[in-house]
């Protein structure tokens, strides 16, 4: 996961106090499984979950912001102990502003990772904008950092570790 960072990227990573993440295509691979009874399910990476846990242990809060209203998003957020789980959100930039007010953390100290055009409002607000390796081209072209890993396959974990390394916080599970 050793990624060569620019000084500007490193500086932004060092300032992060809050991470917000999209779900579909970011915490998942973007696929949805629908069984014969119409029941939806998604695949989440446990490694991404561990990255989130490591960040939270370091005092960096994490939120989910998604347009989707599927119950699995809430359940996954609850499994990870997240305080902020925002579903059905069409304006993710506005959601970041609300989180900033609620937490007292300036948006300049917030990171957002997402993969598609509905994430653009959040990228424009966040102090650090990040995309998985397989994000749509328009997103990859505009963000501060593109991960080496794909959505649902370690991109969130990669970002979490980059934040921890930049802030010189040891990666230790406690």
C-alpha positions, 0 to 999 in steps of 0.5 A, spaced: 500 500 500 505 504 499 503 510 495 507 516 493 504 522 496 505 529 494 506 534 499 499 537 498 496 530 499 500 529 505 498 536 508 491 534 507 491 527 510 495 530 516 489 535 518 483 530 517 479 529 524 473 526 520 472 521 515 465 520 511 464 515 506 459 513 500 457 506 501 455 503 494 462 502 490 466 505 496 464 500 502 462 495 497 464 493 490 457 497 487 454 490 486 447 488 489 444 481 490 437 480 489 434 474 490 428 470 488 424 474 493 426 481 492 431 481 498 437 485 497 444 484 500 451 487 499 458 485 500 462 489 505 469 488 506 471 486 513 478 489 511 475 496 510 471 495 516 478 494 520 480 500 517 474 504 520 475 501 527 483 503 527 481 510 525 475 511 530 480 508 535 485 514 534 479 519 535 477 520 528 470 519 527 467 516 521 460 517 518 456 513 512 453 518 507 449 514 502 443 516 497 441 509 498 436 507 503 437 499 504 437 497 511 444 493 510 447 500 510 444 502 517 446 495 519 453 495 517 454 502 520 451 500 527 456 494 526 462 498 526 459 503 532 458 509 527 454 515 530 453 518 524 449 514 519 446 518 513 441 514 508 437 517 503 441 523 502 441 526 495 446 532 497 452 529 500 455 536 500 449 539 505 450 533 509 457 534 510 456 541 512 450 539 517 456 534 520 461 540 521 456 544 525 454 538 529 461 535 531 464 542 531 469 539 526 470 544 520 469 541 513 476 543 511 478 537 516 473 532 513 475 527 508 470 524 503 471 518 499 466 516 494 466 513 487 460 516 482 457 523 480 452 523 486 458 524 490 461 531 487 457 535 492 461 532 498 468 533 494 467 540 493 466 541 500 471 536 504 478 538 505 480 532 502 476 528 496 478 521 495 476 516 490 477 508 489 481 506 483 475 504 479 471 510 480 468 513 474 472 518 470 469 524 472 470 523 479 477 520 478 479 527 475 477 531 480 479 528 487 485 530 491 487 522 491 485 516 487 486 510 491 490 504 488 484 499 491 477 498 488 471 500 492 469 494 496 476 491 495 480 495 500 480 503 498 477 505 505 482 501 508 487 504 504 485 511 506 484 510 513 492 507 513 494 513 509 491 518 514 494 514 520 501 514 517 500 521 515 498 523 522 504 518 525 499 514 529 501 507 530 496 502 526 495 497 532 488 494 534 486 495 541 
